Amino acid sequence: MTAGSPVRWGIIGTANIARAQFLPGLREAGGMAEAVAGRDAARTERYASENGISRAVTGYQALIDDPAIDVLYLALPNSMHAEWTLRALAAGKPVLCEKPLCGTLVDAYRVLDAARDSGVLLWEAFVFPFHPQLERVRKLVADGAIGELMEIKSNFHFQLSSPGNIRYSRELQGGALNDVGCYPIRLAAELFGAAHQAAWAGANWGGEDVDVDTWGVLEYPGGRRLHLSCGMGRSYDTFSTLEGTTGRIHITNPFHPGARDSYQLVAPRSEPVSYPATAGEASFTAAIRHINAVLRGEEEPRLLAVGTALGTARALHDLSESFTARR
Ligand SMILES: NC(=O)c1ccc[n+]([C@@H]2O[C@H](COP(=O)([O-])OP(=O)(O)OC[C@H]3O[C@@H](n4cnc5c(N)ncnc54)[C@H](OP(=O)(O)O)[C@@H]3O)[C@@H](O)[C@H]2O)c1
């Protein structure tokens, strides 16, 4: 690809997330939605025409092999991430794979080994580390605005009503921890910059035998810790607090900040100071803009899965071992 040429994206799966979040980000970032692949021809045609995607393709492998596609966005159920990412990497196609990269630690090792060995670019679709909000919060912490960061309390809850949803399926590796608990884990990795040393978790069970309401602690060097709470049965809540030795930062939505979100610095004997979270873009825009620029040779790749995803996969594994053992 050359500087300035449009990046041609292919979407694997007629997924809600692609419609609701990825495509608005792609429109803002400036790539092309060249094709979408689904299992059913009629449904895929309908999805393409409703969402402004140029072509519909039947079967995921056909899209991977399509020479008119530069990069793939993979939005399948968690249990299918490994197989289809491995196939894309084998074909030499860069991939933005939905989070979590894989539903199991064993699969995460396989996929990351393949990405490392092949040198093909792979990103896990945590888009918030690309967002300017996290950079500003990170700078506040680095500048000592709250002293030493010791503890993160982070929630991700939402209300899921549709019984057939992939998140309720054990077979498809759903569950609250895999679906949204991964966000606080990645937030802690970004801010503590270290691997966790111990994990403890509990869960309430539901759906088709998955965790639906989950809480846990990850411990990091120096007694630092993440307390996370996530689930699929409460109203939307991503409230997170970074607690330091001399103050704290409250973030209304670290993960998908919108126009009404903010972060607030609170220190003893000072007026709290609030900052708006977002520059007004869709939450996927910054990540897609970066990937487009990398593929056009205009930027060096950042936040690749090979450098970031294993810590999340290990934490998901350890927390789920813990709540399963205590069941
Ligand atoms: N980064 C984020 O902000 C974010 C937000 C939400 C979800 N996600 C992730 O995105 C992925 C998809 O989530 P979603 O809510 O968009 O899912 P979804 O709407 O259910 O879409 C999943 C797609 O996978 C395909 N599929 C293949 N086999 C399937 C099966 N056995 N059952 C159901 N669907 C199957 C279907 O497309 P075809 O039948 O057309 O092939 C379906 O449209 C998940 O990994 C999730 O964790 C990420």
The ligand as an SDF file (V2000), in Angstrom:
LIG
                    3D

 48 52  0  0  0  0  0  0  0  0999 V2000
  -14.5670   -3.8930   21.2730 N   0  0  0  0  0  0  0  0  0  0  0  0
  -15.8150   -3.7040   21.6600 C   0  0  0  0  0  0  0  0  0  0  0  0
  -16.1880   -2.5990   22.0470 O   0  0  0  0  0  0  0  0  0  0  0  0
  -16.8200   -4.8290   21.6190 C   0  0  0  0  0  0  0  0  0  0  0  0
  -18.1530   -4.5790   21.8940 C   0  0  0  0  0  0  0  0  0  0  0  0
  -19.0600   -5.6310   21.7500 C   0  0  0  0  0  0  0  0  0  0  0  0
  -18.6090   -6.8780   21.3710 C   0  0  0  0  0  0  0  0  0  0  0  0
  -17.2920   -7.0970   21.1480 N   0  0  0  0  0  0  0  0  0  0  0  0
  -16.7960   -8.4300   20.7440 C   0  0  0  0  0  0  0  0  0  0  0  0
  -17.1790   -8.6280   19.3940 O   0  0  0  0  0  0  0  0  0  0  0  0
  -17.4660  -10.0120   19.1560 C   0  0  0  0  0  0  0  0  0  0  0  0
  -18.8550  -10.1230   18.5580 C   0  0  0  0  0  0  0  0  0  0  0  0
  -19.8070   -9.5940   19.4690 O   0  0  0  0  0  0  0  0  0  0  0  0
  -21.2640   -9.1190   18.9780 P   0  0  0  0  0  0  0  0  0  0  0  0
  -22.0280   -8.6990   20.1500 O   0  0  0  0  0  0  0  0  0  0  0  0
  -21.1400   -8.1550   17.8590 O   0  0  0  0  0  0  0  0  0  0  0  0
  -21.8350  -10.5080   18.4570 O   0  0  0  0  0  0  0  0  0  0  0  0
  -23.0180  -10.8410   17.4300 P   0  0  0  0  0  0  0  0  0  0  0  0
  -23.7860   -9.6290   17.0770 O   0  0  0  0  0  0  0  0  0  0  0  0
  -23.7310  -12.0160   17.9710 O   0  0  0  0  0  0  0  0  0  0  0  0
  -22.2090  -11.2370   16.1130 O   0  0  0  0  0  0  0  0  0  0  0  0
  -21.3770  -12.3470   16.0130 C   0  0  0  0  0  0  0  0  0  0  0  0
  -21.3800  -12.8080   14.5660 C   0  0  0  0  0  0  0  0  0  0  0  0
  -20.6320  -14.0060   14.5100 O   0  0  0  0  0  0  0  0  0  0  0  0
  -21.1710  -14.8630   13.5040 C   0  0  0  0  0  0  0  0  0  0  0  0
  -21.2860  -16.2290   14.0550 N   0  0  0  0  0  0  0  0  0  0  0  0
  -20.5990  -17.2960   13.6330 C   0  0  0  0  0  0  0  0  0  0  0  0
  -20.9180  -18.3890   14.3340 N   0  0  0  0  0  0  0  0  0  0  0  0
  -21.8450  -18.0010   15.2370 C   0  0  0  0  0  0  0  0  0  0  0  0
  -22.5680  -18.7010   16.2360 C   0  0  0  0  0  0  0  0  0  0  0  0
  -22.3920  -20.0190   16.4540 N   0  0  0  0  0  0  0  0  0  0  0  0
  -23.4470  -18.0070   16.9660 N   0  0  0  0  0  0  0  0  0  0  0  0
  -23.6270  -16.6920   16.7690 C   0  0  0  0  0  0  0  0  0  0  0  0
  -22.9540  -15.9640   15.8270 N   0  0  0  0  0  0  0  0  0  0  0  0
  -22.0760  -16.6300   15.0560 C   0  0  0  0  0  0  0  0  0  0  0  0
  -22.4980  -14.2910   13.0850 C   0  0  0  0  0  0  0  0  0  0  0  0
  -22.3310  -13.7480   11.7770 O   0  0  0  0  0  0  0  0  0  0  0  0
  -22.6310  -14.6300   10.4460 P   0  0  0  0  0  0  0  0  0  0  0  0
  -23.6370  -15.6540   10.8000 O   0  0  0  0  0  0  0  0  0  0  0  0
  -23.1310  -13.6480    9.4610 O   0  0  0  0  0  0  0  0  0  0  0  0
  -21.3490  -15.2250   10.0520 O   0  0  0  0  0  0  0  0  0  0  0  0
  -22.7760  -13.1580   14.0610 C   0  0  0  0  0  0  0  0  0  0  0  0
  -23.3900  -12.0670   13.4420 O   0  0  0  0  0  0  0  0  0  0  0  0
  -17.2680  -10.7070   20.5060 C   0  0  0  0  0  0  0  0  0  0  0  0
  -15.9840  -11.2570   20.5610 O   0  0  0  0  0  0  0  0  0  0  0  0
  -17.3780   -9.5780   21.5230 C   0  0  0  0  0  0  0  0  0  0  0  0
  -16.6290   -9.8130   22.6980 O   0  0  0  0  0  0  0  0  0  0  0  0
  -16.3990   -6.0870   21.2580 C   0  0  0  0  0  0  0  0  0  0  0  0
  1  2  1  0
  2  3  2  0
  2  4  1  0
  4  5  1  0
  4 48  2  0
  5  6  2  0
  6  7  1  0
  7  8  2  0
  8  9  1  0
  8 48  1  0
  9 10  1  0
  9 46  1  0
 10 11  1  0
 11 12  1  0
 11 44  1  0
 12 13  1  0
 13 14  1  0
 14 15  2  0
 14 16  1  0
 14 17  1  0
 17 18  1  0
 18 19  2  0
 18 20  1  0
 18 21  1  0
 21 22  1  0
 22 23  1  0
 23 24  1  0
 23 42  1  0
 24 25  1  0
 25 26  1  0
 25 36  1  0
 26 27  1  0
 26 35  1  0
 27 28  2  0
 28 29  1  0
 29 30  1  0
 29 35  2  0
 30 31  1  0
 30 32  2  0
 32 33  1  0
 33 34  2  0
 34 35  1  0
 36 37  1  0
 36 42  1  0
 37 38  1  0
 38 39  2  0
 38 40  1  0
 38 41  1  0
 42 43  1  0
 44 45  1  0
 44 46  1  0
 46 47  1  0
M  CHG  2   8   1  16  -1
M  END
$$$$
